[in-house]
Amino acid sequence: MDNILIVDDREENIFSLESMLEKDERFFFRATSGNDALKIAFKENIDLILMDVQMPEMDGFETVEILKSNPRTNKIPIIFVTAINKDSKYVVKGLQDGAIDYLFKPVDIDITRAKVSNILLMINQKKELEAKNEELSRLNQEKNQLLGMAAHDLRNPLGNILVLSDFIIDEASDKLSGEEKGFLGMIKQSSTYMMGLINNILDVSKIESGKLEIKPVPTDINQLIKSNIGLNKYLANKKDITLELEIPEEEINAMADSSYIEQVLNNLVSNAIKFSLGGTKIMVRLEKMPDHCIVSVIDEGPGIPENELGKLFKFFSRTSVQSTQGEHSTGLGLAISRKIVEAHCGTITVNSKKGAGSTFSFSLPM
Protein backbone atom coordinates (compact mmCIF):
# COMPACT_ATOMS: atom_id res chain seq x y z
CA MET A 1 0.00 0.00 0.00
CA ASP A 2 1.37 3.41 -1.03
CA ASN A 3 0.51 6.24 1.38
CA ILE A 4 0.16 9.61 -0.38
CA LEU A 5 -0.29 12.91 1.47
CA ILE A 6 -1.97 15.69 -0.54
CA VAL A 7 -1.56 19.19 0.91
CA ASP A 8 -3.63 22.13 -0.41
CA ASP A 9 -5.59 24.90 1.31
CA ARG A 10 -8.50 24.30 -1.09
CA GLU A 11 -10.29 21.00 -0.55
CA GLU A 12 -11.56 20.85 -4.13
CA ASN A 13 -7.96 20.70 -5.34
CA ILE A 14 -7.25 17.83 -2.95
CA PHE A 15 -10.24 15.81 -4.17
CA SER A 16 -9.35 16.56 -7.79
CA LEU A 17 -5.82 15.18 -7.36
CA GLU A 18 -7.06 12.22 -5.35
CA SER A 19 -9.62 11.26 -8.01
CA MET A 20 -7.10 11.31 -10.84
CA LEU A 21 -4.53 9.30 -8.85
CA GLU A 22 -6.87 6.84 -7.14
CA LYS A 23 -5.90 3.16 -7.37
CA ASP A 24 -6.60 0.09 -5.25
CA GLU A 25 -3.09 -0.04 -3.80
CA ARG A 26 -3.03 3.64 -2.78
CA PHE A 27 -4.25 5.34 0.40
CA PHE A 28 -4.61 9.12 0.62
CA PHE A 29 -4.12 11.48 3.55
CA ARG A 30 -5.45 15.06 3.24
CA ALA A 31 -4.17 18.28 4.81
CA THR A 32 -5.42 21.83 4.19
CA SER A 33 -2.49 23.60 5.89
CA GLY A 34 1.22 23.22 6.51
CA ASN A 35 0.64 22.51 10.20
CA ASP A 36 -1.85 19.73 9.43
CA ALA A 37 0.59 18.27 6.91
CA LEU A 38 3.38 18.18 9.52
CA LYS A 39 1.14 16.45 12.07
CA ILE A 40 0.22 13.71 9.58
CA ALA A 41 3.77 13.28 8.23
CA PHE A 42 5.26 12.94 11.73
CA LYS A 43 2.62 10.37 12.74
CA GLU A 44 2.04 8.24 9.63
CA ASN A 45 4.34 6.37 7.25
CA ILE A 46 4.06 8.58 4.18
CA ASP A 47 5.56 7.46 0.86
CA LEU A 48 4.93 10.60 -1.23
CA ILE A 49 3.75 14.18 -0.62
CA LEU A 50 2.03 16.43 -3.17
CA MET A 51 2.54 19.91 -1.68
CA ASP A 52 0.78 23.14 -2.67
CA VAL A 53 3.15 26.11 -2.59
CA GLN A 54 0.80 29.03 -1.88
CA MET A 55 -0.98 28.48 1.44
CA PRO A 56 -1.86 30.91 4.26
CA GLU A 57 0.11 30.99 7.55
CA MET A 58 2.76 28.47 6.40
CA ASP A 59 3.50 28.09 2.70
CA GLY A 60 4.78 24.97 0.97
CA PHE A 61 8.43 26.05 1.04
CA GLU A 62 8.35 26.56 4.82
CA THR A 63 6.55 23.25 5.37
CA VAL A 64 9.09 21.34 3.29
CA GLU A 65 11.97 23.00 5.12
CA ILE A 66 10.60 21.61 8.42
CA LEU A 67 9.99 18.17 6.93
CA LYS A 68 13.55 18.01 5.58
CA SER A 69 15.01 19.00 8.95
CA ASN A 70 13.39 16.04 10.75
CA PRO A 71 15.06 12.58 10.53
CA ARG A 72 11.66 10.86 10.41
CA THR A 73 10.46 12.78 7.33
CA ASN A 74 13.58 14.05 5.56
CA LYS A 75 13.61 11.23 2.99
CA ILE A 76 9.96 11.51 1.89
CA PRO A 77 9.83 12.52 -1.82
CA ILE A 78 7.90 15.76 -2.36
CA ILE A 79 6.28 17.14 -5.53
CA PHE A 80 5.33 20.80 -5.45
CA VAL A 81 1.93 21.58 -7.01
CA THR A 82 1.63 25.28 -7.76
CA ALA A 83 -0.24 27.92 -9.75
CA ILE A 84 2.84 30.16 -9.70
CA ASN A 85 4.19 30.63 -13.20
CA LYS A 86 7.14 28.56 -14.32
CA ASP A 87 9.63 31.29 -13.40
CA SER A 88 12.90 29.48 -12.88
CA LYS A 89 13.64 31.16 -9.53
CA TYR A 90 10.60 29.47 -7.94
CA VAL A 91 11.44 26.12 -9.47
CA VAL A 92 15.06 26.37 -8.33
CA LYS A 93 14.02 27.38 -4.80
CA GLY A 94 11.67 24.41 -4.51
CA LEU A 95 14.28 21.96 -5.76
CA GLN A 96 16.89 23.46 -3.41
CA ASP A 97 14.46 23.13 -0.51
CA GLY A 98 14.16 19.39 -1.18
CA ALA A 99 11.38 18.80 -3.69
CA ILE A 100 12.07 16.28 -6.44
CA ASP A 101 9.65 17.67 -9.06
CA TYR A 102 6.97 20.23 -9.92
CA LEU A 103 3.38 20.08 -11.22
CA PHE A 104 1.87 23.30 -12.52
CA LYS A 105 -1.83 24.14 -12.15
CA PRO A 106 -4.03 23.41 -13.93
CA VAL A 107 -2.36 20.03 -13.75
CA ASP A 108 -2.22 17.76 -16.77
CA ILE A 109 -3.88 14.44 -15.84
CA ASP A 110 -1.58 12.20 -17.89
CA ILE A 111 1.64 13.94 -16.76
CA THR A 112 0.52 13.88 -13.12
CA ARG A 113 -0.35 10.19 -13.22
CA ALA A 114 2.93 9.32 -14.99
CA LYS A 115 5.11 11.31 -12.56
CA VAL A 116 3.42 9.90 -9.46
CA SER A 117 3.49 6.33 -10.81
CA ASN A 118 7.20 6.56 -11.69
CA ILE A 119 8.14 8.03 -8.32
CA LEU A 120 6.14 5.40 -6.41
CA LEU A 121 7.75 2.67 -8.54
CA MET A 122 11.22 3.96 -7.60
CA ILE A 123 10.20 4.19 -3.95
CA ASN A 124 8.97 0.59 -3.91
CA GLN A 125 12.09 -0.63 -5.71
CA LYS A 126 14.20 1.16 -3.12
CA LYS A 127 12.20 -0.46 -0.31
CA GLU A 128 12.71 -3.89 -1.86
CA LEU A 129 16.44 -3.24 -2.24
CA GLU A 130 16.73 -2.05 1.37
CA ALA A 131 14.85 -5.14 2.58
CA LYS A 132 17.16 -7.42 0.58
CA ASN A 133 20.23 -5.58 1.89
CA GLU A 134 18.99 -5.99 5.46
CA GLU A 135 18.45 -9.69 4.84
CA LEU A 136 21.90 -10.05 3.29
CA SER A 137 23.42 -8.19 6.24
CA ARG A 138 21.62 -10.51 8.66
CA LEU A 139 22.78 -13.61 6.79
CA ASN A 140 26.32 -12.26 6.62
CA GLN A 141 26.29 -11.67 10.37
CA GLU A 142 25.06 -15.22 10.96
CA LYS A 143 27.80 -16.51 8.66
CA ASN A 144 30.43 -14.57 10.62
CA GLN A 145 29.12 -15.94 13.91
CA LEU A 146 29.17 -19.48 12.53
CA LEU A 147 32.71 -19.03 11.19
CA GLY A 148 33.88 -17.68 14.54
CA MET A 149 32.24 -20.48 16.53
CA ALA A 150 33.57 -23.20 14.22
CA ALA A 151 37.09 -21.76 14.22
CA HIS A 152 37.15 -21.44 18.03
CA ASP A 153 35.91 -25.02 18.43
CA LEU A 154 38.54 -26.35 16.01
CA ARG A 155 41.50 -24.39 17.35
CA ASN A 156 41.83 -26.18 20.70
CA PRO A 157 41.96 -29.80 19.45
CA LEU A 158 44.21 -28.73 16.59
CA GLY A 159 46.52 -27.02 19.06
CA ASN A 160 46.70 -30.29 20.98
CA ILE A 161 47.72 -32.14 17.80
CA LEU A 162 50.53 -29.64 17.22
CA VAL A 163 51.79 -29.84 20.82
CA LEU A 164 51.70 -33.64 20.87
CA SER A 165 53.41 -33.96 17.47
CA ASP A 166 56.16 -31.61 18.68
CA PHE A 167 56.51 -33.67 21.86
CA ILE A 168 56.88 -36.93 19.92
CA ILE A 169 59.40 -35.35 17.52
CA ASP A 170 61.48 -34.04 20.44
CA GLU A 171 61.23 -36.98 22.81
CA ALA A 172 60.72 -40.12 20.76
CA SER A 173 62.14 -39.52 17.31
CA ASP A 174 65.03 -41.93 17.93
CA LYS A 175 62.49 -44.74 18.38
CA LEU A 176 60.71 -44.06 15.08
CA SER A 177 61.49 -45.42 11.65
CA GLY A 178 62.22 -43.06 8.75
CA GLU A 179 58.74 -43.64 7.36
CA GLU A 180 57.12 -42.91 10.74
CA LYS A 181 59.14 -39.70 11.06
CA GLY A 182 57.91 -38.72 7.60
CA PHE A 183 54.29 -39.33 8.61
CA LEU A 184 54.80 -37.30 11.79
CA GLY A 185 56.30 -34.45 9.79
CA MET A 186 53.28 -34.50 7.48
CA ILE A 187 50.94 -34.38 10.51
CA LYS A 188 52.76 -31.34 11.89
CA GLN A 189 52.92 -29.58 8.52
CA SER A 190 49.22 -30.12 7.82
CA SER A 191 48.25 -29.09 11.36
CA THR A 192 50.34 -25.93 11.11
CA TYR A 193 48.64 -25.03 7.82
CA MET A 194 45.19 -25.70 9.30
CA MET A 195 45.98 -23.61 12.38
CA GLY A 196 46.96 -20.70 10.11
CA LEU A 197 43.75 -21.14 8.14
CA ILE A 198 41.65 -21.16 11.32
CA ASN A 199 43.38 -18.02 12.62
CA ASN A 200 42.72 -16.32 9.27
CA ILE A 201 39.04 -17.31 9.41
CA LEU A 202 38.80 -15.83 12.90
CA ASP A 203 40.34 -12.61 11.59
CA VAL A 204 37.84 -12.52 8.71
CA SER A 205 35.01 -13.03 11.19
CA LYS A 206 36.28 -10.13 13.34
CA ILE A 207 36.76 -7.84 10.34
CA GLU A 208 33.34 -8.45 8.78
CA SER A 209 31.63 -8.15 12.17
CA GLY A 210 33.36 -4.82 12.81
CA LYS A 211 35.20 -6.24 15.81
CA LEU A 212 38.78 -5.71 14.64
CA GLU A 213 40.18 -3.69 17.53
CA ILE A 214 43.33 -1.79 16.57
CA LYS A 215 45.22 -0.01 19.38
CA PRO A 216 48.03 1.98 17.75
CA VAL A 217 50.86 3.24 19.98
CA PRO A 218 54.31 4.67 19.10
CA THR A 219 56.22 1.60 17.86
CA ASP A 220 59.85 1.10 16.85
CA ILE A 221 59.34 -0.14 13.27
CA ASN A 222 63.07 -0.87 12.80
CA GLN A 223 63.03 -3.37 15.64
CA LEU A 224 59.73 -4.88 14.53
CA ILE A 225 61.19 -5.56 11.06
CA LYS A 226 64.41 -7.05 12.47
CA SER A 227 62.41 -9.35 14.72
CA ASN A 228 60.22 -10.52 11.84
CA ILE A 229 63.21 -11.19 9.59
CA GLY A 230 64.67 -13.34 12.35
CA LEU A 231 61.49 -15.41 12.46
CA ASN A 232 61.41 -15.93 8.68
CA LYS A 233 65.10 -16.65 8.11
CA TYR A 234 64.64 -20.36 8.83
CA LEU A 235 62.06 -20.70 6.02
CA ALA A 236 64.22 -18.62 3.65
CA ASN A 237 67.36 -20.66 4.40
CA LYS A 238 65.49 -23.90 3.71
CA LYS A 239 64.84 -22.63 0.16
CA ASP A 240 68.30 -21.04 -0.25
CA ILE A 241 66.74 -17.56 -0.37
CA THR A 242 68.60 -14.54 0.97
CA LEU A 243 66.73 -12.10 3.21
CA GLU A 244 68.21 -8.58 3.21
CA LEU A 245 67.37 -5.42 5.15
CA GLU A 246 67.52 -1.82 4.01
CA ILE A 247 66.50 0.31 6.97
CA PRO A 248 67.66 3.71 8.28
CA GLU A 249 70.06 3.79 11.20
CA GLU A 250 67.83 6.24 13.07
CA GLU A 251 64.94 4.83 15.06
CA ILE A 252 61.62 5.25 13.26
CA ASN A 253 58.53 5.34 15.45
CA ALA A 254 55.16 4.93 13.79
CA MET A 255 51.68 4.63 15.22
CA ALA A 256 51.03 0.89 15.13
CA ASP A 257 49.47 -2.03 16.93
CA SER A 258 52.65 -4.12 16.86
CA SER A 259 50.97 -7.55 16.91
CA TYR A 260 48.78 -6.71 13.91
CA ILE A 261 51.53 -4.99 11.91
CA GLU A 262 53.83 -7.94 12.57
CA GLN A 263 51.04 -10.13 11.15
CA VAL A 264 50.99 -7.97 7.99
CA LEU A 265 54.77 -8.01 7.63
CA ASN A 266 54.94 -11.76 8.27
CA ASN A 267 52.30 -12.34 5.59
CA LEU A 268 54.20 -10.30 3.01
CA VAL A 269 57.60 -11.84 3.80
CA SER A 270 56.32 -15.42 3.99
CA ASN A 271 54.44 -14.90 0.69
CA ALA A 272 57.64 -13.64 -0.94
CA ILE A 273 59.46 -16.75 0.30
CA LYS A 274 56.62 -18.99 -0.82
CA PHE A 275 56.69 -17.72 -4.40
CA SER A 276 60.48 -17.29 -4.82
CA LEU A 277 63.00 -19.76 -6.19
CA GLY A 278 66.23 -20.80 -4.49
CA GLY A 279 69.20 -18.57 -5.12
CA THR A 280 67.10 -15.40 -5.25
CA LYS A 281 66.94 -12.43 -2.87
CA ILE A 282 64.15 -10.78 -0.88
CA MET A 283 64.66 -7.20 0.27
CA VAL A 284 62.73 -5.62 3.16
CA ARG A 285 63.01 -1.84 2.99
CA LEU A 286 61.92 0.89 5.43
CA GLU A 287 61.62 4.49 4.24
CA LYS A 288 60.84 7.56 6.32
CA MET A 289 58.58 10.28 4.90
CA PRO A 290 57.56 13.59 6.54
CA ASP A 291 54.33 12.24 8.04
CA HIS A 292 54.48 8.48 7.42
CA CYS A 293 56.82 5.56 6.85
CA ILE A 294 56.71 2.94 4.10
CA VAL A 295 57.62 -0.72 4.52
CA SER A 296 58.30 -2.62 1.29
CA VAL A 297 58.93 -6.30 0.61
CA ILE A 298 60.67 -6.77 -2.74
CA ASP A 299 61.19 -10.21 -4.29
CA GLU A 300 62.70 -11.65 -7.46
CA GLY A 301 59.87 -14.12 -8.00
CA PRO A 302 57.78 -14.83 -11.09
CA GLY A 303 55.66 -11.69 -10.74
CA ILE A 304 51.90 -11.47 -11.13
CA PRO A 305 50.01 -10.99 -14.42
CA GLU A 306 48.68 -7.45 -14.69
CA ASN A 307 45.11 -8.63 -15.28
CA GLU A 308 45.17 -10.54 -11.96
CA LEU A 309 46.45 -7.77 -9.68
CA GLY A 310 42.86 -6.83 -8.78
CA LYS A 311 42.36 -10.24 -7.14
CA LEU A 312 45.14 -9.81 -4.59
CA PHE A 313 43.40 -8.01 -1.75
CA LYS A 314 40.02 -9.75 -1.93
CA PHE A 315 38.88 -12.50 0.44
CA PHE A 316 39.19 -16.08 -0.86
CA SER A 317 40.74 -14.87 -4.12
CA ARG A 318 43.89 -16.30 -5.69
CA THR A 319 46.00 -15.63 -8.76
CA SER A 320 47.33 -18.18 -11.23
CA VAL A 321 50.86 -17.87 -9.79
CA GLN A 322 51.98 -21.10 -8.12
CA SER A 323 54.23 -21.44 -5.06
CA THR A 324 57.66 -22.84 -5.90
CA GLN A 325 57.55 -25.86 -3.59
CA GLY A 326 53.83 -26.58 -3.40
CA GLU A 327 53.23 -24.44 -0.29
CA HIS A 328 49.56 -23.92 0.54
CA SER A 329 47.71 -20.60 0.26
CA THR A 330 44.32 -19.72 1.75
CA GLY A 331 43.63 -16.60 -0.30
CA LEU A 332 42.96 -14.69 2.93
CA GLY A 333 46.29 -13.24 4.07
CA LEU A 334 46.51 -10.22 1.77
CA ALA A 335 42.84 -9.29 2.25
CA ILE A 336 43.31 -9.39 6.03
CA SER A 337 46.53 -7.38 5.71
CA ARG A 338 44.71 -4.69 3.73
CA LYS A 339 42.01 -4.37 6.40
CA ILE A 340 44.64 -4.15 9.16
CA VAL A 341 46.68 -1.48 7.36
CA GLU A 342 43.57 0.57 6.52
CA ALA A 343 42.49 0.35 10.17
CA HIS A 344 45.84 2.04 10.93
CA CYS A 345 44.92 4.84 8.45
CA GLY A 346 47.56 3.50 6.06
CA THR A 347 47.53 2.06 2.55
CA ILE A 348 48.86 -1.16 1.02
CA THR A 349 49.87 -1.47 -2.62
CA VAL A 350 51.50 -3.88 -5.07
CA ASN A 351 53.76 -3.25 -8.02
CA SER A 352 54.38 -6.36 -10.07
CA LYS A 353 55.10 -7.49 -13.58
CA LYS A 354 55.11 -11.03 -14.86
CA GLY A 355 58.67 -12.36 -14.90
CA ALA A 356 60.08 -9.35 -13.02
CA GLY A 357 59.24 -9.90 -9.36
CA SER A 358 56.84 -8.10 -7.03
CA THR A 359 56.97 -5.24 -4.53
CA PHE A 360 54.36 -5.09 -1.79
CA SER A 361 54.36 -1.88 0.26
CA PHE A 362 52.33 -0.50 3.13
CA SER A 363 52.38 2.84 4.92
CA LEU A 364 51.90 3.79 8.56
CA PRO A 365 51.42 7.27 10.06
CA MET A 366 54.35 8.63 12.07
N, C-alpha and C positions, 0 to 999 in steps of 0.2 A: 504494500500500500504506500503510495506517494502522498505525503502531506504537503499541501500548498497553502501558503498564507497570502491572501490578497488584501492589500492595504490601500484604501481610497476614502476620502472624506464624503464621497457621494455614493450612497448604497446602490444606486442604479448602475453605476460603473462596475461595482463589485459583482453584481448579479450578471451583468453582461459578459464579463470575463469568465466567470464561473460556468456560464451556459455554453460558451464556445470551447471551453477546455474540459468539460465534464466527461469522465470515463469511469468504468466500473472500478478500476484499481486506483482511483484518486479520491482523496478526501480534502475538503476545503475548509480553511479557517478564515474568518472575516474580521477585519479591524477597520474602523472609520477614523482612527487618529494614530499618531506616532506612539503615544503612550499605550494605547490598547495593543498595538502591534508588538511593543516590547514585552508586555505582560504575557502575551501568547507565546512569543518566541522563547522567552526564558523558561516557560513551563512545559511546552510541548516539543516533540521531536519534529522539527520542520525541515523539509527537504529543499524547498524553493520558496522564495518570496517575490511577489510582484508588487512593487512599491511605487505609489503615486508620489510625484515630487512636490507639487503645490498643495500643501495642507495647512490649515490654521494651527496656531500654537507651536507645533513642531513639524517642520517640513521633512520631506523624504531624505534630504542630505543629512540633516541632524540625526534622524532616526538611524540611518545606516551607520553613521559614525559611532553611535553608542553600541549598535549590534557588533560592529567590527572590533570594538575595544573589549568585548566580553569573551572569555575562552569558550563558553558554552555555545555561542552563536556566531563566532567570527569566521567560521568556514561555510556558513549557509550561503549558497549562490543567490544573488539578488538581481532582478531585472527592473530597471526604472521604467515606469509607464508615465508619460508626461504629455501635456498639451503645449509645453514650451516649444518654440520653433527649434529647428535642428542646428542652432548656433553652436559652433564647435566648442565654445568655452563651457557651455552647460554639459555637453557630452563628456568633455575631458574631465570636468570636475566630478561628475558622477562616477566615471571609471576610476579616477584617482581615489575617490572615497571608498571604493570596494565593489561597485556594481560590475557585473560581467557583461551586461548588454542593455540596450534601450528598446522600448516600443513607443511609437509616437501616436498620440490620439489624433483623429479617430483610428483605432488600431485596425490593421488588416487581419482578417480572420485566419487566412492561410499562413501568413508569416508568423502570427502569434502562436498558432498550433505547432508549426514546425520548430520554432525556437524552443518552446517549452518542452516538446517531445524530445528534442535532441539533448537538451540540458538534463532532463530526467534520466535519459538513457545513459549519459556519461556518469551521472551520480550513482545510478544502480550498478554500473560496471565498476566504479570505484569501490563501492561497498562490497561487491563480490571479491574484488582483488584484495581488499583489506582483510576480509574474512579468511581468504585462502592464506594470506601472509601470516595471520594470527595462528592458523592451524599448522602451517609449516614451522613457525617459531615454536609452537608447543611440541610438535613431533621432534624437532631438533633438540629441544631441551631434554625430552625423554631419552633421546639417543645418547646425549652427553652423559646423563645420569647412569644409563645402562653401561656405557663404555667405562665410566669411572668405577662403578661397582664391580664389573667384571675384572678390570685391571687390578683393583685392590685385592680381590679374592685370589687372583692368580699369582700375585707378586710374592706372597709369603711362601707357598709351597715351592715355587721356582727358586726362591732364595735358599731354601733348604737344600735343593738339589745342587746348587752351586757350591754351598758350604761343604756338603758331604763329598762332592767330587774332588774339591780341593784337598779335603782331609785325606781321602784315599790316595790321591796323587802324592801328597807329602809323606804320608806315614806307611803306605803299603805298596808303593810302586815296585820295590825290589822283589815282591812276591808275585807280581803279575807277569804274564807272558807279553811279548811284543804286541800280539793281536789284541789282548785285553787292554793294554795301555792305549792302543789306538782307539778302541771303543770308548774308553774313558775320556780321551781327548775330544772325541766327537760329541759326547754328552755335555762336556763343559762348554765347548764352542757353541753348540746349539742353544744351550741354556743361557749363555751370555747374550747371544743374539735375541732370544725371546725376552730376556729381561730389558734389553734396550728398547725393543718394540713396545713392551708394556709401559715403560716409563714415558715413551713418546705418546702413546695413547692417552695416558694420564695428563700429559701436557696439553694435548689437543682438547681434552675434555675441559680443562681449566680455562683455556683460551676462549673456546666457543661459549662457555658459560659466563664469561666475564669475570673469572675468579683468578686471573693471573696477577699476583700481587708483586709488583716491582718496588723495591726499596733502595733507590740509588743513594750512595754516599760517596764522598771523595775516595777514589781508589787508585792505587799505584798500578797503572796499566803495564808498565815495563815488567814489574815483578809478576803480574798475572800471566803475561805472555811467556816469560822464562819458565814459570812453573808448568804451564801447559805443554811447552816444547819438551820438557823433561818427561812428562807422562807419555807423550807420543813417540819418543825416540825409539822405544823398544819395537813398536810396530814398523817404524821406518827402517830400522836396522835389519829387521827380518826380510825386508824386500830390497835391501841394498839401496835405499833412498836416503839422500843427504838432506837433513833439516838445517836451514841457516836462518840467522836472525839479522835484521837490520833495524836497530832501534837507537834512538838518541841516548847520549850518556846522561843527560839531565832527566830527573824524575818527572814523569808526566802523570798528573792526577786528573782523572775524568770522573764525572758523576755516573756511577755504575753500581748495580747489584752484582757483586763479584761472582756469586754462584751461577747466576743466569748468563752473564757475559762469558764466563769460562765454558759454559755449555755451548754457546754460539761458536767460540773459538775452537773448541774441541771438535765440533761438527765440521767446521771448515777444514781444519788440518787433517782430521781422519778421512774426510772425503777426498782430499788431495792425495793422501797416501793410497787410498783405495783405488783410485783411478790412474795412478802413475806407475810407470815401469821401473824396474831395477836400473840403477846407474844414473837416474835423473835426480834433479834437485827441487826442493820446495823451499821457497823463501817466505818468511813471515816478517812483514815490514810495519813499523809504527811511525806515523808522521804527525807532527804537531802543527795545527792551524791556529789562527787567532782565537777562535771561540769553540773549536772542537778538535778532536784527534781522529785519525783514520787508521784502522788496522786492516792490512791486506794480506791475503794468503795467495801466493803466486806459484803455480805448478808448471811443469813441462809435459803435462799429460796430453791425451788425444784431442782435447778441446771439445766444444759442444756445437752442433750445427746451429746456425743462426735462427732457423725456423723453429727450434725447440727451446730457445732461451726463455720463452714465456711460460714454459711448464715448471721452471725450477722452483719457484716459491709458492707453489700451490699444494694443498694437502693431497696426499695419495697420488701424486703425479711423478712420472719418471721420464727420463729421456732415453734415447736409443743407445747411449754410451754405456759400455759394459765395463765392470771392474776388471782389473788385470789378473786377479787370482781367484775369481769367483766369489768375492766377498758379497754378503747380502746387503740390500738397501731397502728401507721401508717406504721411501718416498715422503717422509714426514719431517726429517731433520731440517731442511732448508726453510720449509714453511714455518716451523716453530721458531727457527732463528730469526726470520723476518719479523714475526710478532713480538719477540723479545726485544729486538733492536728498536722497533717502532715504539714500544712501550717506554723505552729510554729516550724518546724524542730524537732518535737517530735514523739513519737510512742504511740499507744494505743493497749492494749492486753487484753485477757480474759483467766482466768483459772477457769474452771468449771467442775463439775462432777455431774451426775444425782443423786439427793438425798443428795448432800453434799454442796449445796450453790454455789455462784459464786463470783469471784473477778475480777472486771474491773479496770485496771490501765492505767494511761497515764503519759508520761514524758514531762517536759518542760526544756529548757536550762536555766542555771543560768545566 
